[in-house]
Amino acid sequence: MRMKCSQILMECLLEQGVDTVFGYPGGTILNIYDELELHGYKNKIRHILTSHEQGASHAADGYARATGKVGVCFATSGPGATNLTTGIATAYYDSSPTVFITVNVAESLMGKDTFQEVDMTGISMPITKCNYLVKDPDQLADVIREAFAIARSGRPGPVLIDITKNVTSSEADYEYLPVSEHGRHGRLGAMLRRSSHDLRTPEPDHSDIDKLLGMIEEAQRPLILVGGGVIRSKGAVPEFRRFFETLNAPVASTIMGGGACPGNHPLFTGMIGMHGSHASNYASSACDLLIAIGCRFSDRVATDPVSFAAQAKIVQIDIDRSEIDKNVETDHHIIGDARRVLELINEKLPAHDYPAWKADVFSHKELIPAEDGKLHPHHILDAISELTGGQAIIATDVGQHQMWSAQYYHFSRPGQLITSGGFGTMGFGLGAAMGAKTGCPDQTVVLCTGDGCFRMNCHELATLEHYHIPVVIVVFDNGTLGMVRQWQHLIYGERYSQTDLDRGPDFVKLAEAYGLHGARAKSVEEFRAAFQDALDRGTACVIDCAIDKDAMVHPMVPGGAAATDFLLD
Ligand SMILES: Cc1ncc(C[n+]2csc(CCOP(=O)(O)OP(=O)(O)O)c2C)c(N)n1
């Protein structure tokens, strides 16, 4: 059927089952926005108009992380498109399946520094899995189908489609094609036929599995390290649980692996690395076999890649061949999707137990700060845990509050912790929480943020209010850029250069200005009452929590130091 390309785009989104798009309009993308009205697509695809394109990009990412579906974001050319870049990079570093659709100036105006022209494919090249500039109307449907397939296949990630404005107003032929057929037709079909490449992940090499099973038999002190790859791999978590319970060995997690092993499981040693637990960091230094699944050994995990797990044989299981030996030299690797690799291991793995090794690891306990009647970060997180029954989706920003959230809230399922682990994007949290709540309306969504991060994108409160998206926002308000201050305290001789946030706004009044409820908490009792009230209200609320400026994230291993060289215990 002959159709305008702006309509083809909508039809292609429907093919993919897209029900929500986050975005912001402008001159070049007008044909697409007009389509939402003209043929009533707005009744099939909910468009959330954010306050800023960055908020839309994080919302699409948060939606993807919480639902496991592809998150979609629209923006216009020039500044609209460049405002997406931080969001695209954030999604890229954390392998979040997202499709960003921008519209550029007409092809006849390209290369002339036309108003709001920008080379978005060039800009996004290093932060996307793949990107496209669509100049041919006949290519549009195929490109969209390919983009979605790439975003969600293998190691997921962001894909950008930049379309020239003249294409959006041109006509082309369109026939509905179910997603199951996409790999057999058009561009995607041709690509798959032409190359040996298959978007499906190849079957793991069974001899690699057998080699790992042999290494397990020889080990006396195995440690399992779980990363975000297990969270992103659909259906991997039950297989992972079967694996670690059969091996019956300690399980440490990266921040992105949060939720793969229940936080209160007796085998769980907690987060590893720079702000990892004593038990996890000790275990990594003392183990004789480290089995890392879906983890790329970032500098926050292997603070010193040379001494990391120095006594151990290291086995890396990853879907992405390029991650093997990138940061840490390994002794064995298995390439494959985490679910399938674990399934194959589980078929042959006999039950084990390591009582002495586990007793040794779990003798390393965390220090609980002494009670002094003040409101401490762990009180806030304990109360959130208790009042949400440990079931809430927790979105975070970046800084101390992020580490406290990862340390103290017990996550029990994939998609429950939504945090910018790889890129460390301040300002991510509010948009991401909005996207998570939009995708999972039946779940409680809490944003744990810092006063610095919240200030960065707090204008999205208007979006929460307008669309009635009830996110509970908890501001860990220490009046400072806490994580940077912590480094200044420990490493820079207490020279607190430009980290004091001795300024407004009053977050309670800010919430009210956006038509939302605001509350202040200075004690545990006040926080519990305010948080319960926020849950009961069913609207977005901001709770401003006064915490100590010098509260620190314990433990801390500085970058470059060995896992047990704590600067802070
Ligand atoms: C966009 C961006 N700018 C700067 C940083 C560097 N940075 C990391 S944590 C942090 C402090 C965050 O302060 P706040 O939001 O108050 O959280 P806290 O650490 O106090 O919990 C800064 C400035 C960053 N990660 N992202």
The ligand as an ORCA input file, in Angstrom:
! r2SCAN-3c Opt
* xyz 1 1
  C      26.743     14.669     34.363
  C      27.768     14.414     35.415
  N      28.531     15.437     35.861
  C      29.448     15.215     36.841
  C      29.622     13.966     37.370
  C      30.677     13.709     38.454
  N      30.016     13.313     39.723
  C      29.867     12.028     40.096
  S      29.064     11.848     41.535
  C      28.921     13.507     41.727
  C      28.242     14.087     42.926
  C      26.781     13.813     42.967
  O      26.241     14.620     43.992
  P      24.800     14.390     44.559
  O      23.793     14.311     43.480
  O      24.510     15.426     45.579
  O      24.884     12.939     45.182
  P      25.677     12.382     46.461
  O      27.001     11.904     45.999
  O      25.812     13.535     47.436
  O      24.826     11.285     46.971
  C      29.512     14.188     40.656
  C      29.596     15.651     40.516
  C      28.820     12.935     36.836
  N      28.935     11.669     37.256
  N      27.890     13.193     35.889
*
